[in-house]
């Protein structure tokens, strides 16, 4: 509801997109810097995503906020930064949209964050009708 009210309301300035990393791979293992989240925003959406759909969902939000003129911090996935966006923060609104999964887990259990699961956006009929084609593509991807 809050996103509907703000994302579609244009403001009088041009958008600046800041490309950053919020997660990293280091000698200490996989890390997500949640203190940055707490400093830049106080509400948002956490997308639980094990099927790599959140990047598309976040891209849709980016386009709306960009059209509205809000500055956006875009946080790329450190494993594939050119192809996957894991999180965004809109500092003017103190709002963030984040991905959590088994690789980079977010532990932010704040009541101002709504949790959704990316599986709810999947067309189950398409998957059941194309199971063989999907399995073949998985096998081909593993061999590449």
ZAMI-389426 format. One record per residue: residue number from 1; residue in three letters; z, x, y of N, C-alpha, C, O, CB in turn. Coordinates in steps of 0.001 Angstrom, whole numbers, plus 524288, in hexadecimal, padded with zeros to 5 digits. Atoms other than C-alpha are relative to their C-alpha. Glycine has a CB too. Layout:
BEGIN
 pos code  n_c3  n_c1  n_c2 ca_c3 ca_c1 ca_c2  c_c3  c_c1  c_c2  o_c3  o_c1  o_c2 cb_c3 cb_c1 cb_c2
 NUM  ala     Z     X     Y     Z     X     Y     Z     X     Y     Z     X     Y     Z     X     Y
...
***
This chain:
BEGIN
 pos code  n_c3  n_c1  n_c2 ca_c3 ca_c1 ca_c2  c_c3  c_c1  c_c2  o_c3  o_c1  o_c2 cb_c3 cb_c1 cb_c2
   1  unk 80000 80342 7FB58 80000 80000 80000 80000 8036E 804E7 7FCFC 80286 80889 804C4 7FC4C 7FFFF
   2  unk 7FFC2 7FC84 7FB76 803A6 80AD7 8097F 7FAD9 802E9 800B6 7F907 803A5 8051A 80486 803ED 7FF68
   3  unk 804F4 7FD2B 7FFAD 7F735 8123C 8062A 7FBBB 7FC77 80224 7F88D 7FE36 8054C 7FE6B 80227 7FA9D
   4  unk 803DF 803AD 7FDF2 7EEEA 8061D 808BB 8008E 7FF6B 805E1 7FCA7 7FF39 808AD 8008C 7FAA9 7FD58
   5  unk 7FF0A 800B5 7FA6C 7F538 8048C 81612 7FE62 804C0 8032C 7FC95 8042F 80799 805B5 7FED6 800F0
   6  unk 800F7 7FB49 7FCF2 7F33E 812AE 81A20 7FAAB 80272 7FF0D 7F83D 80457 802BE 8041E 803EC 7FED9
   7  unk 804E0 7FD4C 8013F 7E729 817D7 81326 7FB4D 7FD74 80296 7F760 8000E 80390 7FF34 80028 7FA25
   8  unk 8046D 802BD 7FDB4 7DE61 80D9E 81921 8007E 7FF66 805E9 7FD33 7FCEA 80860 7FF6C 7FAB2 7FD81
   9  unk 7FF35 8005A 7FA67 7E3C5 80EED 826EC 7FE52 80521 80282 8011C 80906 80215 805C7 7FEBB 8014E
  10  unk 801D8 7FB17 7FDB1 7DBBE 8190D 82E5A 80387 801DC 8046D 805BC 7FEB7 80752 7FA71 7FF59 80203
  11  unk 7FD4B 7FDAC 7FB97 7E277 8225E 837A9 7FC03 80341 802FD 7F7F8 804B8 800D7 804CB 80364 7FE32
  12  unk 803C4 7FD6F 7FC91 7DBD2 8294D 842EC 80047 805F1 7FFA9 801FA 8087B 8035F 800E2 7FE4C 80593
  13  unk 80087 7FA59 80070 7D9F3 8371B 83DD3 7FCC4 80149 7FB37 7FC24 7FE0A 7F7B9 80567 802B0 7FFB7
  14  unk 80317 7FE79 8048A 7D191 83EAC 8345A 8039C 80240 7FBCD 807AF 80486 7FCF6 7FBBC 80408 8018D
  15  unk 7FCDA 7FE5B 80477 7D6C1 841E2 826F1 7FF96 805DF 7FF20 7FB60 80827 7FF8B 7FE51 7FD12 7FB13
  16  unk 7FFEA 7FA93 801C4 7DADE 84F94 82316 801E9 7FFEE 7FA62 805EC 7FD92 7F92D 80395 8038D 80396
  17  unk 7FE6B 7FFA8 80577 7DB77 85274 81494 801E2 8058F 7FEFD 7FF10 8095A 7FFE0 7FB66 7FE7D 7FC3A
  18  unk 7FDA4 7FAFB 80155 7E47F 85D6A 81060 7FFEB 80089 7FA14 8025E 7FD6A 7F75C 805B5 80075 80231
  19  unk 8004A 7FF15 8059D 7E162 862B8 802D0 80435 803E0 7FE70 80459 8083F 80070 7FA88 80205 7FE67
  20  unk 7FB83 7FCD3 8018C 7ED84 86834 7FC23 80103 7FF64 7FA22 7FE56 7FC7A 7F766 804EC 7FE71 8032E
  21  unk 7FE02 80091 80556 7F47A 869E0 7EF1F 805B1 7FE6B 8004F 808A5 8009A 80369 7FF58 80528 7FCCA
  22  unk 7FA8D 801A3 8006A 8012E 862EF 7EBE3 80248 801B7 7FAC6 80709 801CD 7FA0C 8007C 7FA08 800A4
  23  unk 7FE71 7FE1B 80527 80196 867E5 7DDEE 7FD94 8055D 7FF37 7F9A5 806B6 801A1 7FE4B 7FC22 7FB92
  24  unk 80221 7FACA 80100 7FF7D 87584 7D8B1 80123 801B4 7FA6F 8046B 7FF7F 7F7B3 80241 803F9 803DD
  25  unk 7FF18 7FD6B 804F2 7FEAB 87DD3 7CCA0 80203 8056A 8016C 7FF49 80872 803F8 7FAE2 80039 7FC78
  26  unk 7FDA9 7FAFA 7FE9A 807BE 88974 7CDD1 8026C 8028A 7FB35 8022A 80071 7F6E3 80425 7FF4C 8044F
  27  unk 7FD66 7FD5C 80460 80F1F 89332 7C57A 804B6 7FCDC 7FE10 806A9 7FDC8 7F9C4 801BF 80586 801A5
  28  unk 7FBB5 8036D 80199 819F3 888E7 7C524 7FE10 7FB01 7FD60 8012D 7F791 7FC1A 80356 7FE9D 804B4
  29  unk 8023A 804A5 80272 810BD 87EDB 7BF47 7FD74 7FC66 803FF 7FC1C 7FE0B 8084F 80432 7FD0D 7FD07
  30  unk 80266 803EB 7FC97 80B27 8727C 7C536 8041E 7FDE1 803BF 80871 7FC84 80224 7FD86 7FB7C 7FCBE
  31  unk 7FC36 80197 7FC06 811AE 86E83 7D1E9 7FD88 7FC1C 803BB 7F901 7FCB7 8053B 80211 804C6 80307
  32  unk 80186 80388 7FBC8 8109F 8631C 7DB5B 80442 80050 80425 808E1 7FFC1 802F2 7FF36 7FA34 7FDFB
  33  unk 7FC51 7FF38 7FBBF 81703 86516 7E897 8017E 7FAC4 8026F 7FF46 7F919 8065C 7FDAD 803AA 80426
  34  unk 7FE64 80538 7FE58 81DEC 8581D 7EA3D 802CB 80008 8053F 8030D 7FBF9 807D1 8037E 7FD95 7FBEC
  35  unk 7FD6E 7FFBD 7FAE7 82560 85CD0 7F63E 7FC11 7FEFE 80468 7FD78 7FCDF 8087D 802A6 8055E 800C0
  36  unk 8041D 80117 7FC28 81877 85C3C 7FDA8 7FF2A 7FA21 80085 7FE7C 7F81B 804D4 7FAD4 802B8 7FE71
  37  unk 8009D 805B1 7FFF0 81714 84DF9 7F9D2 8045C 7FD8E 80341 8035F 7FA3F 8069B 80009 7FDC2 7FA5B
  38  unk 7FB7D 80245 7FD49 824BA 84AE6 7FEC7 7FFEE 8011A 805D6 80206 7FE03 808DF 80506 80212 7FDAC
  39  unk 8004D 7FEB3 7FA6A 82200 851A0 80BD7 7FBBB 7FCF2 802D3 7FC56 7FB97 80766 7FF0A 805D2 800AD
  40  unk 8047D 80254 7FD65 814EB 84B26 80E8F 7FF8E 7FA12 7FF89 7FCDA 7F799 802A6 7FB39 8025D 7FDEA
  41  unk 8006E 805B1 8007E 816A9 83D3E 809C1 804F4 7FDBC 7FDA9 80809 8006E 7FB24 7FB42 7FE82 7FCA1
  42  unk 7FB55 8029C 80209 820EF 8334C 80650 7FEB7 7FB1A 7FCD8 80237 7F825 7FB63 8039B 7FE94 80475
  43  unk 8018C 8045D 8035C 8190F 8292F 7FEBD 7FA95 8011E 7FDCA 7F7A1 80447 7FFE5 8000C 7FAB6 80312
  44  unk 80519 7FF23 80246 80D51 82883 7F5FA 7FF4A 7FD95 7FAAF 80247 7FA3C 7F8F5 7FEFE 8059B 7FFA7
  45  unk 80172 801DF 8052A 8070C 82615 7E8F7 7FFC9 804B5 7FC63 7FD93 808C0 7FDC2 7FAA9 7FD00 80019
  46  unk 8005C 7FBF6 803FE 808C0 82E4C 7DCC5 7FCC8 7FDC7 7FB84 7FE3E 7F9E3 7F918 80591 801D2 7FE17
  47  unk 80394 801C3 8041C 7FD8E 82CD9 7D31F 80105 8033F 7FB17 80027 807FA 7FB11 7FA24 8007C 801CA
  48  unk 7FF7D 7FD5F 80505 800E8 83030 7C516 7FA9F 8000A 7FD80 7F849 7FBF0 7FC96 80427 7FD40 7FC64
  49  unk 80575 7FF95 80196 7F420 8355A 7BFE6 7FF41 80438 7FBE2 7FFA0 808DE 7FD0E 7FC90 80122 804B6
  50  unk 8013F 7FC58 8043A 7F11C 83BA6 7B2D8 7FA2D 7FFEA 7FEB0 7F875 802AB 7FB24 80338 7FEB3 7FB1E
  51  unk 8058E 800A2 80145 7E2B3 837CD 7B315 7FC69 801DC 80466 7F7B6 800DC 80445 7FED9 7FA50 7FEC7
  52  unk 802FD 7FDB7 7FBA8 7DE4C 83E9E 7BFAE 7FD03 7FBFB 80339 7F88C 7FCE5 804C1 7FC37 803F7 7FDEA
  53  unk 8024D 80410 7FCBD 7DB70 8322E 7C728 8022D 80018 8058D 7FFBA 7FE0C 80925 800ED 7FAAD 7FD91
  54  unk 7FD63 8002A 7FAEB 7E4C0 83472 7D280 7FCD5 8029C 80453 7FD1F 800F8 808D6 80548 80295 7FF9B
  55  unk 80327 7FD58 7FC13 7DB71 83DB6 7D974 7FC1D 7FC36 80285 7FB4A 7FC53 80741 7FD17 804A7 7FD8B
  56  unk 80396 803F5 7FDF1 7D1A0 832A8 7DADA 802E5 7FC0F 80367 80114 7FAAE 807A3 7FD32 7FD2D 7FB83
  57  unk 7FCE3 803CF 7FD0A 7DC1F 8291A 7DF59 8018A 8024E 80548 80120 7FFAF 8094A 804F3 7FE5C 7FCE3
  58  unk 7FE68 7FD6F 7FB2C 7E106 832D7 7E976 7FB56 800C4 803A8 7FBE9 80053 80869 80294 80546 7FECB
  59  unk 804BA 7FF65 7FCCF 7D30A 8355A 7EE25 7FEA7 7FB03 802F5 7FCD4 7FB35 80767 7FB66 80199 7FC93
  60  unk 800F2 80506 7FD5D 7D1A9 826E6 7F140 803B6 7FF73 804A5 80218 7FDDC 808E2 800B8 7FB55 7FC22
  61  unk 7FC3B 80033 7FBAF 7DE1F 82779 7F966 7FE7B 803C2 8045E 7FEF9 80273 808F8 80584 8014B 7FE06
  62  unk 8019C 7FC27 7FC05 7D929 833B5 80058 7FBBD 7FDBB 80375 7FBE9 7FE55 8083A 7FE0F 8051D 7FD67
  63  unk 8044D 80226 7FCE5 7CCCD 82CB4 80490 801EE 7FBE0 803DD 8000B 7FBA3 80848 7FBD8 7FDA4 7FC69
  64  unk 7FDE4 803F5 7FC73 7D493 82162 80A5A 80322 8027F 80478 8027C 80111 80904 80375 7FC26 7FCF8
  65  unk 7FCE2 7FD7F 7FBEC 7DE2D 82A12 8118F 7FC95 80340 803A6 7FDB2 8039D 80850 8043C 80372 7FD8D
  66  unk 803A1 7FCE4 7FCDA 7D30C 832C1 81650 7FD2D 7FC80 803F8 7FCB1 7FDE3 8088D 7FBFC 802D5 7FC70
  67  unk 8029F 803B5 7FC80 7CBC5 8270B 81BFB 803AC 7FE08 80437 801FE 7FCC5 8088B 7FDD5 7FB64 7FCE8
  68  unk 7FC24 801F4 7FC48 7D85A 822DD 822A4 801CC 8042A 803D9 8047B 802EA 807A3 804A7 7FDDC 7FD1C
  69  unk 7FEC4 7FBE0 7FC4B 7D9F5 83018 8294D 80517 802E5 7FF09 806D8 805D7 80267 80025 7FDC9 8053A
  70  unk 7FB15 7FD55 80123 7E656 834E5 822BE 7FF04 80577 7FDDA 7FB63 80643 7FACD 80341 7FCD2 7FC1D
  71  unk 80028 7FACE 80258 7E86E 84355 81FD5 80202 7FF9F 7FA6D 80586 7FC8C 7F946 80348 803FD 8033A
  72  unk 7FEB3 80060 8058C 7E978 845BD 8113F 800DE 80578 7FDCB 7FDA4 808F7 7FE7E 7FBA0 7FD1F 7FCF0
  73  unk 7FF29 7FB57 8031F 7EF94 8508B 8093F 7FE09 7FEBD 7FA88 8000F 7FB36 7F7F7 805EE 801BB 7FFFA
  74  unk 80242 800C7 8052C 7E774 8515C 7FCD7 801D1 80485 7FC95 800BB 80910 7FDBA 7F9D9 7FFAA 80038
  75  unk 7FDD7 7FC09 8037D 7EE31 85891 7F1C1 7FCD3 8001B 7FAF9 7FCC9 7FC57 7F7FC 805DD 7FEEC 7FED3
  76  unk 8037E 7FF65 8047B 7E4DF 85DA0 7E760 80303 801C1 7FB2B 8073B 80408 7FB89 7FBA6 803ED 80141
  77  unk 7FDD0 7FE4C 804FC 7E7D5 85FFC 7D91E 7FEFD 805D9 7FF6A 7FA89 80790 7FFFE 7FD96 7FCDD 7FB51
  78  unk 800C8 7FA58 80050 7EA16 86E98 7D716 7FCBB 801BE 7FB4D 7FAA3 80612 7FB51 80535 802AA 7FFCE
  79  unk 80317 7FE97 80498 7E345 86E7A 7C9D4 7FA2C 7FF3B 80111 7F6FE 8027D 7FF84 801B3 7FCBA 7FB3D
  80  unk 80580 800DE 7FE8B 7D683 86894 7CEFB 7FFCA 7FDFA 805A4 7FEFB 7F952 80687 7FD47 7FC05 7FC24
  81  unk 7FFA0 8019B 7FA81 7D768 86872 7DDE5 7FB01 7FDB1 8024B 7FB3F 7FAA7 80603 80193 8048E 80334
  82  unk 804E9 80207 7FDDC 7C901 86582 7E02B 7FED9 7FA73 7FE47 7FBC7 7F7B8 800C6 7FB8A 8037B 7FE70
  83  unk 80161 80511 80242 7C8EF 85930 7D7E7 80458 7FBF7 7FFF5 80353 7F75F 7FEF8 7FE33 800C5 7FAA0
  84  unk 7FBAD 803AC 800C7 7D660 85311 7D821 803DF 80039 80485 805B7 80467 80604 802CF 80127 7FADA
  85  unk 7FC09 80094 7FBF2 7DF62 84E29 7E2D0 804B9 7FD6E 7FD71 80444 7F955 7FAF7 7FDED 7FCB1 804CC
  86  unk 7FB45 80218 80275 7ED68 84BF8 7DE6E 80349 7FCB5 803AA 805CE 7F8FE 801F3 80342 80461 7FDEC
  87  unk 7FC75 802A4 7FC5D 7F440 84755 7EAC3 7FD96 7FFDC 80573 7FA3E 8030B 806CC 80562 802C5 80026
  88  unk 80127 7FFF9 7FA5F 7F27C 84367 7F8F3 804F1 7FE5E 802F1 8083C 7FB7E 800F1 7FB4A 7FC40 80158
  89  unk 7FBD5 801B1 7FC75 7FBF6 841FB 80429 7FD81 7FED1 80542 7FA50 801D7 80734 8046A 80444 80089
  90  unk 801B3 80185 7FACC 7F940 83AD8 810E8 804C7 80090 80384 8080C 7FD0B 803B6 7FDAF 7FA3C 8001E
  91  unk 7FB35 7FEE0 7FD14 80346 840F2 81A25 8013B 7FC05 8044C 805CD 7FAE4 80548 7FF99 80552 80263
  92  unk 7FF0C 803E0 7FBD8 80174 836F6 82529 802D5 7FB2D 7FDEC 805C6 7F8A6 800C4 7FAD1 7FE5B 80289
  93  unk 7FD9A 80499 80263 805C9 82C4C 81BC7 804AD 8016A 7FC94 80768 7FDFA 7FA9D 7FBFC 7FD10 7FCC6
  94  unk 7FBF5 7FE12 8039A 80F69 834BC 8140F 7FF49 7FD8E 7FA99 80305 7FBD3 7F81B 8058D 7FEC5 80226
  95  unk 80198 8029B 804D2 80833 82F9B 80820 7FD2C 803DB 7FC78 7FA0D 80704 7FE4F 7FC7B 7FB3C 8012F
  96  unk 802A9 7FCA1 803BB 803CF 83693 7FBC9 7FE42 7FD0D 7FB35 80085 7F910 7F9C4 8037C 80470 7FE6E
  97  unk 801D9 80207 804FA 7FC27 833A0 7EF91 7FFB7 804B4 7FC63 7FD04 80885 7FD87 7FA84 7FD15 80082
  98  unk 7FF38 7FB7A 80357 7FF74 83C90 7E43D 7FE8F 7FECE 7FA62 7FEA9 7FA52 7F8A6 8059C 801D8 8004E
  99  unk 8011C 8005D 8058F 7FB88 83F38 7D639 8046A 802B0 7FD07 8062F 806E7 7FE86 7FA99 8027E 7FEA9
 100  unk 7FC67 7FD70 80395 80544 84206 7CB83 7FDBE 7FF80 7FA86 7FB7D 7FB7F 7F91B 805A2 7FD95 80056
 101  unk 801DC 8000B 8055F 801CE 8459E 7BDA2 80307 80407 7FCDC 806A5 80678 7FEE1 7FA10 80118 7FFBF
 102  unk 7FD11 7FC66 80351 80653 84DF2 7B24C 7FF48 805AF 8019D 80280 808FA 8003B 7FE5F 7FF54 7FA5F
 103  unk 800DD 7FAA8 7FE37 800A0 85A33 7B893 8032C 8012E 804E4 8061E 804FA 80507 7FA35 800ED 8010D
 104  unk 7FD1C 7FF5A 7FB1B 80619 858CB 7C65C 80329 7FB11 800F2 80130 7F731 802FF 7FC3E 80122 804B4
 105  unk 7FCAC 8049E 7FFCD 8117F 84F75 7C5FA 802F2 7FFBB 80529 8052C 80399 806F2 803D8 80000 7FB6E
 106  unk 7FCE3 800FB 7FB4E 81789 84991 7D235 8050F 7FD60 7FE60 8050F 7F9E3 7FB10 7FCF5 7FC92 80407
 107  unk 7FAEA 80243 80157 825E3 84650 7D185 8024A 7FCDD 8047B 806FD 7FBD8 8048B 803CA 80445 7FE6B
 108  unk 7FE25 802CD 7FB6C 826DC 83EDA 7DE48 80149 7FA5C 7FE82 7FDBF 7F738 7FDA9 7FBE3 8002C 8046E
 109  unk 7FE3A 80536 8019D 82ED1 832BD 7DADD 8022D 7FD0B 804BC 8069B 7FB2D 80498 80438 80069 7FB9D
 110  unk 7FE61 80280 7FB2A 82F98 82CDE 7E882 7FE45 7FA48 7FFDF 7FA06 7F910 7FDF8 7FDB0 802E5 804D8
 111  unk 8014F 8059E 7FFFD 82FD1 81E11 7EA65 7FB7B 7FEB0 8039B 7F93E 7FA74 80331 804B7 7FCD3 80197
 112  unk 8045C 800F7 7FC6E 82588 81F5A 7F521 7FAB6 80177 7FD9F 7F6AF 80122 8003B 800D3 80306 80507
 113  unk 804D2 7FE8F 802A7 81B75 823DC 7EB2D 7FEDF 7FC0E 7FBB5 80226 7FAFC 7F85A 8005C 80596 7FDBC
 114  unk 801A9 803BE 80408 813F4 81A0E 7E30D 7FD2A 80309 7FBBE 7F9D7 80651 7FCE4 7FC65 7FB96 8025A
 115  unk 80289 7FD69 8046C 80FDD 81E9C 7D586 7FBF3 7FC64 7FD95 7FCF0 7F7C6 7FCAD 80412 801A9 7FBDD
 116  unk 80410 802DC 802C5 80327 81A5A 7CF4E 7FDD5 80387 7FBB8 7FE5A 8084C 7FBFF 7FB95 7FE2C 803CE
 117  unk 80258 7FD05 8043B 7FC3D 81E88 7C2E1 7FA18 7FF5B 8004B 7F824 7FAFE 800D1 80223 7FE37 7FA95
 118  unk 805B2 80035 7FF7E 7EDCE 82200 7C359 7FD64 7FCEA 7FBA3 7F8F5 7FB29 7FC44 7FDCF 80575 8001C
 119  unk 8024C 802DF 80464 7EB8B 81B5A 7B632 7FECC 7FA51 80168 7FB77 7F7D9 7FEF8 803AD 8002D 7FB50
 120  unk 800F8 80576 7FE92 7EC18 80E29 7BCF7 7FAA0 7FF35 80283 7F8E3 7FAC4 8031F 8043B 7FE1E 803B9
 121  unk 80521 80064 7FD82 7DEF5 8113B 7C36B 7FB7D 800CB 7FC2C 7F6F3 800E1 7FDC2 7FF99 803F4 8045C
 122  unk 80405 7FEFE 803EE 7D7A6 8139A 7B6AC 7FDD9 7FADE 7FDDB 800C1 7F72A 7FCDF 80236 80360 7FB87
 123  unk 80288 80480 8026E 7CDE8 809D8 7B168 8004B 800AE 7FA0E 7FD3D 8039B 7F7C4 7FA2A 7FF6D 801E5
 124  unk 7FF0F 7FF6A 805A0 7D2CE 80867 7A367 7FB5D 7FE25 7FCB9 7FA69 80036 7F87C 804E3 7FCFC 7FE6F
 125  unk 804A3 801D5 802DE 7C6AC 800DC 79F2F 7FBD6 8043D 7FFC6 7F961 80504 7FBB7 7FDBD 7FB0C 80290
 126  unk 803DC 7FBC9 7FFDD 7BDDA 80C0A 7A368 80173 8043C 7FC0E 7FE17 8062A 7F934 7FF98 8025A 80590
 127  unk 7FE44 7FBE8 80396 7C606 815CC 79BB5 7FF40 7FE5A 7FA58 7FD4B 80165 7F72E 805B9 8015A 800FD
 128  unk 80097 801BA 80572 7C634 80DB0 78F51 7FA3C 7FF84 7FE77 7F8DD 8008A 7F9F9 802C7 7FABC 7FF2E
 129  unk 80594 80082 80126 7B783 80B2A 79043 7FD32 80546 7FFB5 7F90E 805AB 7FD4C 7FD6C 7FCA1 8041C
 130  unk 80292 7FAE4 7FFBE 7B455 8198C 792A0 80340 8045E 7FD8C 802CF 808E7 7FF15 7FED3 8015C 805A0
 131  unk 7FC6A 7FC3A 80270 7BE5F 82052 789FD 7FD19 804AC 7FD9C 7FEC0 80922 7FE50 80341 7FD49 7FBC8
 132  unk 802F3 7FBC0 8026E 7B43A 82843 7825B 7FDBD 803B4 8041C 7FDFD 80877 8037E 7FB9A 7FDC8 7FC99
 133  unk 80244 7FCD3 7FBD3 7AD8A 82CFD 78EBF 8043A 80346 802B7 80353 807D2 803FE 7FD2F 7FC7A 80405
 134  unk 7FBA1 7FD3C 7FD7F 7BAA8 830C3 794D2 801E7 8046D 7FC84 802D8 808BD 7FE6B 8048C 7FC33 80135
 135  unk 7FE4B 7FBED 803AC 7BED9 83845 7889A 7FC11 8047E 7FFC5 7FD9B 8090B 7FF85 800C6 7FDAD 7FA81
 136  unk 803FF 7FBFA 80003 7B1E0 83F8D 78870 80066 80364 804EA 8000C 8082D 8049E 7FA8E 7FD85 7FF99
 137  unk 7FF81 7FD0F 7FB19 7B37F 84367 796B8 804DC 80375 7FFFA 804C0 807CB 8020D 80031 7FC40 804AC
 138  unk 7FB3F 7FCD0 80074 7C15D 8482B 793EC 7FEF0 804DA 7FCB5 80080 8092B 7FE23 80483 7FCC8 7FD93
 139  unk 80138 7FB91 80369 7BC67 850B8 788C7 7FC78 803F7 802CB 7FD4C 808AF 80269 7FD5B 7FE13 7FAF0
 140  unk 80380 7FC8B 7FD1D 7B180 85632 79136 802F0 80304 80447 80200 807AA 80514 7FB82 7FCD6 8026A
 141  unk 7FCEE 7FD78 7FBDD 7BB04 85917 79C53 80379 8044C 7FDCA 80424 80860 8003E 8035A 7FBF6 802E5
 142  unk 7FCA3 7FC11 8026B 7C40F 8606E 79316 7FCDD 804D4 7FE5D 7FEDF 80932 7FE7B 802D5 7FDAC 7FB40
 143  unk 80347 7FB9A 801B1 7B8CB 868DA 78E40 7FDF0 80328 80493 7FC85 807B4 803ED 7FB77 7FE0A 7FCC1
 144  unk 801E3 7FD1E 7FB63 7B4A7 86C90 79C02 80449 8034A 801DF 803AB 80619 805BA 7FE11 7FC61 80462
***
